[in-house]
Amino acid sequence: WPAAMADAVGSQGHFKAAVDHRYLRAVSAKADEMAQSSGAIGAKMSPAISVIFMLNSLTGLSLLTLPYGFSQAGLVLGSALLFGCMALAFVTATFMCEALTI
């Protein structure tokens, strides 16, 4: 497998395999084989784990950087930016919840 990938890189650094349809089919077949043998790719997760991932992606490091942001932007501009980001986070959370129900 690694030798095939090394052969796919041309002398100028770009992938010559992008135009070789037989190679792309072989890579796709190998990926399908790996996905079916492991069973981990495309696996469903429980609702509890989905909620944890969603909350983690929504909060991130932002809670730790709020004091620094307010000290740099000031109280009025910092509050305005916080409420703007809060509105965007609400829309994002709504979309993520809708995506989880599909």
GIPE-V820238 format. One record per run of one state. SS is the DSSP state (~ for helix, > for strand, _ for the rest). FROM is the first residue (numbers start at 0). LEN is the number of residues. If there is no record, write none. Layout:
SS	FROM	LEN
SS	FROM	LEN
This chain:
_	0	1
~	1	7
>	8	1
_	9	5
>	14	1
~	15	3
_	18	2
~	20	18
_	38	8
~	46	13
_	59	2
~	61	12
_	73	1
~	74	27
_	101	1
